[in-house]
Amino acid sequence: MQKIMLTGATGLLGRTLYKTLVKDFEVVGTGFNRATPPLYQLDLGNQQAVIDFLEQHQPDALIHAAAERKPDVCENEPEQTIALNVAASEFLAKQCAQRDIALIFISTDYVFDGKTPPYLESAQANPLNLYGQSKQRAEQAVLAHSTRHSIIRVPVLYGDVSELAESAVSVIATQISATQTTAHDNWAVRYPTHVEDIAFTLRDLLKRPENLGGIFHISDNQAMSKYDMACIMADILGYPQSLLEPLDEPSQSAARPHDCALADSRLKQLGIAHGREFKEALKSILLTA
């Protein structure tokens, strides 16, 4: 049985990766200050601790899902962002290459500027904000260390949350109201993707490790703005959509790309496809959160 190490196992994506992969692999999950057994605490900024952990557990593959993923936080905390998103990723890539461990690095559609979608895996990156720039730098470092290393680019994610604010999708449900008018971005086009579908895809790739290496895109294909998502949530929660106001110009501090649709051509060639209808999936999340 393959042994898979997972960083960021306490996060939105990481929790679902752990829950899914543990059914087919031996999984060693790590987190930082929120990690409790069976997960291990590991400070990715402590290079000796990382080396010791790799030597102790000797995984066959490592999924690196830990990151600072909020663009506005990245802009306000550039040093911490570079330390986690770039330096820690590059160190992991180097250590994994030396030990013949296949690294799977979770990246983002924000490495693109959103001007010429859809983007193939071979498309030229041109990130607009520090978050995207940090992920692009990490991608380059990861691929430079081994042809066995993989980049997994994903769009905005949603899924079973510990709190609605944990996802940039489900947080919208905390912003809308049954009695007050609220405004929501109607400029940027998003492709919300369920974390379980990311996990199913990585499971399928890990079962066929000969196909790992290089860049993969994983994305659902339902295009919508945050305003569109708010309308769907209002319908689910029984709120009047008339109280929702569309914002047709960008309004956030960190620049966002307009449309970063990811074309998953490599997965299609492998016959790997997982997706679900957004409204039905979201309904189960909102009504149980």
N, C-alpha and C positions, 0 to 999 in steps of 0.2 A: 504493500500500500504506500502510495506517495505521501510524503510529509510536506505540508504546506505551512509556511510561516506567514502571518498576516499582521501588518501594522495598522493602526487606526481601528482596531476591532471594537472600540466603544462607540464609534460614530455611526451615523445613519446608514451609510453603505457598509461599513465594517461589520456591524452587528448582523446584517442579513447575509453577508458573505460567510461569516463564521457559521451561522445557523444552517446555511445551505450546503457548504462544502464539507462540514463535519460528517455528513451522511455518506460521503464517498471517499474521504481522505482523512488522514491523521492531521489535525489542524492545531497549530500552536499560535494562539492569538495574543497580541500585545496591545497595550494602551499606555497612556501616561498616568495622570492622576485619578482617572475614573476606573481604572482596571481593577477588577476583583476576580477571585478564582471562579472559573478555571482559566481566566485570562491572566497574563503576566504583565507586571509593570516594567516598562522599558523606556528610558530616556534616550531618544534618538540623537540628542545632542551630545551624549556621552559616548565617544567613539570606542573607548575601551569596553564599556558595558555592551555595546553592540557586537564587538568582536567576540567577547566572552559568550554572549547569547548564541551567536551563530556556531561557535565551536561546540557548545553544549548540546544544541538541538539538531544541528546538521540537516536543515531542510533540503528537499529536492527543488522547491520553488518558493519564492517569496513574493507575496502581493503587497505592494507598498501603497496603502490607502490613506495613510496619515498625511494631513496637509492643513494649511490655513486656506480656506476656500471662499471666504467672504471678501469680495473685491474692495469694499470700502474699508474693512479692517486692514487689508494689505496695504492700502495707500497710507493709512495712518500709522502703521507699525512695520515699516519697510525692513528694518534689521531682523526682526523676529521672523518675518515672512521669508526672507532670503535664507535664514538659518535653517528653517524647517523645509521649505519647499525646494530649495536648491542644494544647499550644502549637505544636509542629511541624506537627500536622495542620491547625490553623487557619491557619497561615501558608501552607502548601501550597494550601489551599482558596482563599485570597485571591489568591495569585499565579496559580493556574490560572484563576480567574474573569477576571482582568485580561487573560489571554492567550487566552481562549476555549478552554481545555483542559478536557476533561471529566474530573473527578476521581472515582475509584471508591475509596471508603474502606472498608476491611475492619473490621467491627465484630463484635459478639458477642451471643450469647443472654443473657449475663449483665447486659444492660441491664434485664432483667425480674426480678421478685422470685420467680417460680416458683410463685405461688399459684393462678393461674387459666389454666393452659394449655388448649389450644394458643393461641399468640399470633399474631395477624395483623400485617401490616406497620404497620397503623394503631394498634395497641394502645399504651396508655400505659406508658412506661418507668418503672421504679422499682427501680434497682439497689441491691443490698445491701452491696456492698463497693467499695473504691476503684477496683479494676480496672473494674468495671461503670460506676461513676460517671465515671471518666475517659473511657470510650468514649461515654457518653451526652453529656457536654459536647462532645466532639469531633464527634459526630453533629450536634448543634445548630449548631455553628460551620460545619461543612461545608455543610449545607443552607441556611444563611443567606446564603452567598456566591453561590450560583448554582442555578437550577432544573435545570441540566444535571448537577450533581453527584449522585452516587449513594452510598447506604449499602448495604453488603452484610453482613448479619448471619449469622454461622455458629456452629455448636455446637463441641464438642470435636472436634479434628481428628487424623487419623492418616494414615500413608502411608509412603513409602520414607524411612527415617531415616538420618542419618549415624551415630547411636548410639541405642539404644533409649530412653535417657532424654530424647531430644529431644521426644517426644510424651507428653502426659499419659495416653495410651492405652497405647502400647507400653512405657512405663516400668514398667507393672505386671508385665511379664514378668521384670524384674530383681528384683522384690520377692518373687515366689513361689518356693517351694523344693520340691525332691523329697523332703526329709527333715524340714523344720521347719514348724511351724504359723505361718501369717501371717494377719493381719486386714485386711479391705478394706471400704471404705465400701459399705453396702447401703441407704443412705437417699436420696441424690440420684439422680434419673433422668437419664441422659445419652442423647444421640443421636449416637454417633460417626460422623463423615463423612469420607470419603477425600478428601485434598487434590486428587487428580486430578479428582474429580467437581466440586469447586469450580472448578478450572481450565477444565474443559470448559464449565461454565455461563457463566463470564465470557467465554470465547471466543465462545460463541453470542451473548451480549449485545453484545459489541464488533462482531460482524458485522452487527448490526442496531442501530446507535447511536441511531436515532430513538426507541428504547424506553428509553434510559437516562434517569436522573433520578429522584430519590426513593429509597424504601427497598425493598430486596429481601431475602427470606429464602431461604437455601440450607441444606437439612438433609436427611439421610437420616431414615428413620422407624423404625429398629429401636431400641426403648427398652431400656435396660439400665443397671444400676448398675456401679460398678467391681468389685464382688464377682462380678456376672454375667460381666464381661469376664475376670476372673481365672479363673473356672471354664472358660471357653472356651480360655484360654491354657494352663491346666494340661492340658486334653485334647489340645491340639496338641503340647505338649512331653512328654507322657507322665507327668505328675506326678499324684499322687493328689489328687482334689478334697476328700477327707476332711481334708486339712491346711489347707483354706481356711476362715477364720472370718468370717462376716458381721458388720459393725458397723451396727446399725440406728439409730444416732443420729449427728448430725454430730460430727466430731472434729478438723476443721482450724481453723487460727487465723483465717483470713479467712472471713466468713460466705458460704455458698453457697446459691443458690436450690434449691428442691426439684425442680421440673420446669419447664424453659423450652422446651418443645416449640415449634418454629417452624413455622407454617403458611405454606407457600410459594405463596400464592394468585396473586401476580403472575406467577410463572414458569409456573404451570399455565395461565394465560390465554394465555401466549405459546407454549405447547407445548414448554417446555424442561424436561427431566427427566433427571438422571443419578444413578445409584446403583449399589450392588453389595452382595452378601451379605457380612456382616461376617466370619464365620468363615473363609471361603475367602480373602478379601482379607488378613486378618490372618495366615493361615498362610504366605502367600508372603513376608510381611514378616519374621516371626519366624524362618523357616527359612533366610533369606538374610542376615539382619543380622549 
